Amino acid sequence: MNSTAVPTALVTGASRGIGAATARRLASRGYRVAVNYFSSPEAAALVVAEIEAAGGTAFAIRGDVRDPAEAAELVRLAAADGRLDVLVCNAAAPSFTPTPVGTLPWEDFHAKLTAELAGVYTLTQHALAVMGGQRGGRIVYVSSNVADGPPAPGMAAHGTAKAAINTFARFVAAEAGPLGVRVNVVAPGLVRTEASARLPKEFSQRIADRTPLGRIAEPDDVARAIALLVSEDAAFVTGAVLSVDGGFGISRI
């Protein structure tokens, strides 16, 4: 890679929450950031404006990461100069209703699993084609600590889908290493976002009370972890799943 060129990062689902925080964080570290959105052009434009106001470079790209043609076009547009240094797969599958396995229709379980994997698969293929050609790059998938077990009833579809992403990442890391591409996962616990704001306050407080660091995560907590994994400080880290949950996953209190 040309070390003098401005590095480029594509962040999916970057119009709000973890994605927006990651876009701002990477821009502050010198990346030209492609801010992907699906249904919120105004929110994406605001993220771009915030980055530019802080002296960074960013542009918004609409696209459904689950659609193979649109995912391929996202990578093409983000790497318009032939360079893509970082891909952050953060875009979430559509919201779901927690349902016990005993009453969860196979079609709903299948849809959740397929949507989560579709959101990373084609992007990964096309990103690897670019990154392999330039002999370097970093991919980070945003998963969840629900992959390690249920924090609440009815989470089997969500947890299984996230566990599949964790496993997929390890296989990609093994194949991509010889190309000079590092592949890792961040697995947050509960994060304070627009989506989690709809949860009962009692549930959020219960999670915070069981978290050794005494609170739930903010989007920038996850963004900082992503920035670490794509930095040279993690140059010998690949195939890792990094929990960003304040210790919730190890607490037995």
N, C-alpha and C positions, 0 to 999 in steps of 0.2 A: 504494500500500500504506500501511497505517497504521503509521508508523514507531515508534509507542509499543508496539505489540503484540510479544509474544515470537515471534521467528522460528521456523519449524518446518522440520525436515529429515527426510526419509525416506532411510534407508540400507538397501539390500538386502543380504542375506547378511551381516548384522551380528552374528551370534552368535559369530564367531571371526575371527582373522586380520586382514586389512586392514579388513574391514567393522567389526569390533569397535573397532579402533584409531581408525577414522574417527568412529564414533559417540561415543566418549569425547572425541576432539579437538573435534568440533563442539559437544558439550555444554559443554565447558570454555570455549567462546567464546560461550555464551549461547543456543544453540539448544535448543529442545524437540525431542528426537530420537525418531523412530519407529524402533525396532530390529526390522527384519524378519528372520525366520528361517523355515526350512522343516521341519527335522527335529530341531532341538536346542533344545527349550523351556528346558531347565535352563541351557544355555550362554547363551541370550538373557536369561534372568532374572538371571544373574550379571552380564552387562554392564549391565543396567538398575540393579542394586543398586550396582555400582561407580560409576556416574554419579551416582546419588542420594546415595551416601556422600560424594561430592566436592562436593555442593551443586548438582548439575545436575538436569535434568528429562528423563525418558525413559519410554517404555513399549514393550512388545514386541508385535509383530503377526506372526502366522503367515500364510504365503501362498506359493504357488508362482508366482514371477514369470513363468514361461513360460506359465501358463494365463491366457488373456485375462480371464476373469471374476474370477479371484483377483487378478490385477494391478490391475484396475479397483477392486476392493474395497480393496486396499492403499492406493491413493491416496485413496480416499474416507475411510478411517479415519484416515490420517495427517493429512489436511486437514479434520478434523471441524469445525473452527471456520471453515472456508472459506479457510484460508490454507496455502500450501505454498511455502516460499522456496527450498528446496534439495532436489534429488533426486540421490542418488548411486547409480548402477547398478553394484553390485559383485558381486552374486550370480553365481557361476560355474556354467557348465553341468556336468553330471555328468562325473566323471573319465573319461579315455580312455586307451587303450593306444597309445603312439607306434608308428606303422606306416608303412613306406615306401609311396609312392603306388602302386608296382607291385603291391602285394598288399593295398591298402586297399579294401575293398568300397565301392561307391558309396553303399550304404545307410548305412554308418558315417560316411562323409564328409558326406553330406547331413544326417544326424542331428546331427552336431557343429555344422555351420553353422547349421542351423535353431534348435537349442537356444540358441546364443549370441545370435542376433538376437531370438528370441522373448523372451528375458530382458530386453530393453530396449524393444521396440517398443510394446507396449500401455502400459507405464508412461509412456513418453515422450508418447504421445498424450493420456493423461489428465492428466499433469502440466502439459502445455502448455495444456490447457483451463483449469486453475486459475490457472496463472501468467499466462496471457494476460489473464484477467479482472482480475487485480490489477495488471497492467502491470509485472511484474517477477518474476525468479526466476533460478535457476542450476541447470544440469544438468551432472553430471560422470559420464562413463563410465569404468570401470576396464578397460583393455585390457591389452596386453602388448607388450614390445619384440620378441617373436617375430613380430609382424606385419611387421617389417622384414627378416626373414631367419632361417634356422634356426640355433639354437645347438647343436642335436644332431639326429641322424637321426630321421626318422619324425614330424616336427612339422607336416606340410603342412596337415592338417585344422585344427589349433589355430591356426596362424599365419594361414591364410586367413580363419578365422572372426573373429579379432581385427582383421585388416585391414578386413574388412567393417564392423565396428563403428566403426573410425576414419573410414571414408568416410561411413557413415551419420551420424555426429556432425557432419561438415562440412555435409551437406545440411540437417540439423535446425538447425544454427547459422544458416545463411543464411535459413531460413524464420522462425526464432524471434526474430531480432534486432529486427525492427520491433515485436515484442510486448514488448520490454524484457527478453528472456530470453537469457542467455548460456549457451553450450553448449561444453564442452571435454572433453578426454580426458586421463587419466594413463596412461602406458604403463610399468609397472614391468618391471624385469628379474626375476631370481630373488629371491624374498622368503622370509625365514625364517618359515615357517608350519607348521601340522600337516601339510599336504599335502606341502610340500617336505622335511619331515623324513624322508619315506620314500625320498627319492632317495639314491643312493650318496654317501657323504661325499667320495669322490674327485671326483665331478662338481661338488658344491658348492664344493669347494676350488679346482678348476680355474677356475670362474667368478670366484671371489674373486680369484684370482691374476691374472686378465686384466682386472680392474676397476681403473681408475686410483685410485679412492678406497679400494681395498684390502680390501673386504668385500662381502658381499651385503646386500641391504636388510632392514631390520626393518619390520614392519607400520606403525609410526608414521612412518617416513620417507615412506611413500606417503600416510598420513593428513595429514601436514603439507602435502604438495603439494596435496591436495584442498582443505584448509582455505584455502590461498593462493588457489586458483582461484575459490572461492566468496566470497572477501572483496572488499572495495572496493579493495584493492591491485591487483586484476586487473580493475578495472571496464571497461577497454577491450580485454579479451582474450576472444575467442570464436573457435570453430573451430580451436583449437590442440590439438596432441597433445604433451603434455609428458612427455618421457622421465624416468623416475625409476630410473636404473640405475647410478648412480655412475660414469658414463662408459663403461660396458661397450660400448655401441653405437658409440662413436667410437674405441675403442682398436684399434690394429693391432699391438700389442706381442706 
